[in-house]
Amino acid sequence: MGVKIVGVGFDSVQENQEWAEDQSYLFDIWTDDNKTLAMTYGAASSASTNMPSRVTMLLDAEGELVLEYTVSLKIGTHPEQVLSDAQKLFGSGE
């Protein structure tokens, strides 16, 4: 399918890496210490925001936003929904 999963947080690179390892994540966690990505994609309203909102964005190969999830992310079912939508948008990769 050619999809890359990336998490983004405000903590330091080391804190994000340690957290990702603790959670056994299989994807990168980027550090957005100046909050540019968070403000661009609606996870923060300003640079003074202490904690980003949980949002998921699907971008195409050119970096264009094709689908976003910004309300009521259900941790238990959200990953399955995103995978299903990504397969519909980008193909199953088979």
C-alpha positions as CSV (number, residue, x, y, z in Angstrom):
1,M,0.0,0.0,0.0
2,G,3.0,2.3,0.5
3,V,1.7,3.9,3.7
4,K,4.0,5.3,6.4
5,I,2.7,5.7,9.9
6,V,4.2,8.5,12.0
7,G,3.2,9.8,15.4
8,V,4.0,13.4,16.5
9,G,4.4,14.8,19.9
10,F,5.7,17.8,21.7
11,D,8.2,16.0,24.0
12,S,11.9,15.8,23.3
13,V,13.3,13.3,20.8
14,Q,14.6,11.1,23.7
15,E,11.3,11.2,25.6
16,N,9.3,10.4,22.4
17,Q,11.7,7.5,21.6
18,E,11.5,6.1,25.2
19,W,7.7,6.4,25.2
20,A,7.4,4.7,21.8
21,E,9.7,1.8,22.9
22,D,7.7,1.5,26.2
23,Q,4.4,1.2,24.1
24,S,6.1,-1.2,21.6
25,Y,5.2,1.1,18.7
26,L,6.5,-0.1,15.3
27,F,6.5,3.4,13.9
28,D,8.4,6.6,14.3
29,I,7.4,9.3,16.8
30,W,8.5,12.7,15.6
31,T,9.2,15.7,17.8
32,D,7.2,18.9,17.0
33,D,8.9,21.1,19.6
34,N,8.0,24.4,17.7
35,K,4.4,23.0,17.2
36,T,4.4,23.8,13.5
37,L,2.9,20.4,12.4
38,A,0.3,20.5,15.2
39,M,-0.8,24.0,14.2
40,T,-0.8,23.1,10.5
41,Y,-3.0,20.1,11.0
42,G,-5.3,21.4,13.7
43,A,-3.8,19.5,16.7
44,A,-2.9,22.8,18.4
45,S,-4.4,26.3,18.2
46,S,-1.2,28.1,19.0
47,A,2.5,27.6,19.9
48,S,1.5,28.0,23.6
49,T,-0.6,24.8,23.5
50,N,0.8,22.4,26.1
51,M,-0.6,19.2,24.7
52,P,-1.7,18.4,21.1
53,S,-5.2,17.1,20.4
54,R,-5.4,13.5,19.0
55,V,-5.9,13.7,15.3
56,T,-5.2,11.4,12.4
57,M,-4.4,12.6,8.9
58,L,-4.0,10.6,5.8
59,L,-1.8,12.3,3.2
60,D,-1.1,11.2,-0.3
61,A,2.3,10.7,-1.8
62,E,2.6,14.4,-2.5
63,G,1.8,15.3,1.1
64,E,-1.8,16.5,0.3
65,L,-4.4,15.9,2.9
66,V,-7.0,13.3,1.7
67,L,-8.8,12.3,4.9
68,E,-8.8,13.5,8.5
69,Y,-10.1,12.2,11.8
70,T,-10.4,14.9,14.5
71,V,-13.2,14.0,16.8
72,S,-13.9,11.1,19.1
73,L,-11.0,8.9,18.2
74,K,-11.9,5.4,19.6
75,I,-8.6,3.9,20.5
76,G,-9.9,0.3,20.2
77,T,-11.4,0.6,16.7
78,H,-9.6,3.7,15.3
79,P,-6.6,1.9,13.8
80,E,-8.9,-0.6,12.0
81,Q,-11.0,2.2,10.5
82,V,-7.9,4.1,9.3
83,L,-6.4,0.9,7.7
84,S,-9.8,0.2,6.0
85,D,-10.0,3.8,4.7
86,A,-6.3,3.8,3.6
87,Q,-6.9,0.5,1.6
88,K,-10.0,2.1,-0.1
89,L,-8.0,5.2,-1.0
90,F,-4.6,3.7,-1.9
91,G,-5.3,0.1,-2.6
92,S,-4.6,-3.0,-0.5
93,G,-0.9,-3.3,-1.6
94,E,-1.3,-6.8,-3.0
